Amino acid sequence: MLLPFAFGLSMFCSVKRKMLFFQPITICHFLVPWRPDGQKACSCYTFENGFTGRKNWQQAKDGCSFDNKHLLVIETLQEWEFINKSITEQKTFPYDEWHIGLFKNVTTGEWTWVNGKPLTLDKWWPQDPGKDDRYALMANEYPPGSYGLFGGINDNTYRGWICEEETGTS
């Protein structure tokens, strides 16, 4: 099902939601000035809940790349709010967590997005990330009562993942 979804005066993106049982859900959204460079952009986010099998972070990153996408990069508070709202609508038992494109750069020790940009939002779980954590995921609700926080993980954590595809700018 394709629906027009307008968030600006002159730019439209279509919202495509795959809501069939055991299918990933894709949501396309017009990002008003969410991008730090001031350009308006349309991105599609695919929420893969692990219906085709859960993956570790590297496998999820490779899976997104195979589809000409990348793991989710969150560059602004508004984008985080949109993704957080979207994941609260997902039910993916037993885990309500998704791999995102955030990793610890082994050279600098800094947390970096897969597009090479530094982390600018502090949305970590309490006491995270740990010194041995290498990657991050985003949780629906963890700890209880907290939504959309990032958790540090190692490479042996198998969860769902969120791919992002920028589909255009204006």
N, C-alpha and C positions, 0 to 999 in steps of 0.2 A: 504494500500500500504506500503510495507516494502522496504527500500532502504539502502544499506550499506553506512555508514557515517564514514569516517576515519579522525581522528585528531592526529594520532600518527603512529609510524612505525609498531607496532605489535598488537595494540588493535583496534577492530572495535565494534561499537555500531550500532544498526539499528535505523533509523529514521522512526517513525510511525506517520503519520499525519492523523488524522480523520478530514476531511474537508467537511463532509456532513453538510448540512444546519441544524441548531439547534442541533449540536453535540459538545461535548467538543473536544478540540484539544490536542493531546498528542505529544510531541516532545522528543525524546531521544537523548542525546548528550554526547559525550566523553569529559570529563573534564580533560584536560591535567594536569598540576600540579595545578589545582585550589584549591585542598584541602590543608589546612595548614599543614597537617601531611605529605605532599609530595607524598602520594599515588595517583595514577591515578584512576579515578572512572568514571563510566558510570551512569548517572542519567536520569530518565524520568520525564518530567514535564507535568502535565495535567492542561490545562487552561480551567477551567469551568466558562463559561461566564454567568452562571445563566440561561441557557436554561432549566434546570430542576427546576428552581426556585432559586432566590437569597437567600443567607443565611447570618446570622450574623457570627461573628468571631468564636464563640464556635461551632456553627452548622457546619461551614466549617471545623474546626479542627476535629470534630467528623466524618464528612463525609470522610475526608482523611484517618483517622485511620481505618474506616470500610473497606476501600479498601487496607489496609496494607501499607499506605503511610503516609506522614506527610505534614503539610503546609510548603510551601517553606521556606528554610533556605538559606540565601545568605551569604557566608563566605569570598568571595574575590571580588575584583573589576572586575575581568574577568567574574565571574559568574553573577554579577550584569549587566555587559554590554550585556551578552548573553540574559538574561531575559528581559532587557530593549528593546533590538532589537526585541525579540519575541513578546512583548506586543504591540509594535508600529505597528505590522502587524495585530493585532486583532481589530475588530470593534464590540463593545458590547454596543450599545446605549441602554438606555440613559446614562449609567455610563461606563466609561473606567477605572475602578478601580478594583483591586483584593485584597482579603485578603491574607496576607502572615503570616508566622509563627513567628511573632515578637510581644511580649507583655511586659507590665510593671510588673516586679516581685513585688508583693505586700509587701513582706518582706523587700527587699533591696531598692525598688524604682528604680532599674536599668532596662533598656530595655534588654531583653533576648530572644534568639531564642528558639523555642520549643525543640531543642536538648540540651538545657541547656547552650549553649555557649553565651558569651556576644556579644552585637552589636559592631562591629569594623568599620563599614562604616557610614559616616555622609552623608546621602542622604535624609534628612528631608526637607519638604516644609518650606518656611520661617515662622518663629514664631511657628513651631511645634517641638516636641510634646507639647501639652498643659498639664498643671498640672493635669487635670482630665482625660486625655486620658489613656486608658487601653490597646489598641491594635493598630496594624498598618495595613495599606493597601498600595499598590503600584499603582501609577496612570500612565496611558499612557502619558497624557500631562496635567499637572497642577502644578503650574500656567501656563498659556499660554506661550509656548516657552521653558518650562522645562519638561524634559522627565524622567520617571522612579523614581520619588521622592517618599519618604515615607510620609504618612500622619497619624497623630494620630487620633484615633476615640474612641467612646465608644461602648458598646455592642449592641446598637440598630441600627447599620448601616448594611444594607443588600446590599451585592454586590456579584460579582463573586469571585472565589478563585483559587489559584494555589497549586496543590499537587505535592510533589516531592517523587520519589522513587529511591533510590540508587540500581542499578541493578548489581553491581559488582565492584571489584577493581582488580588492577594488581600489 
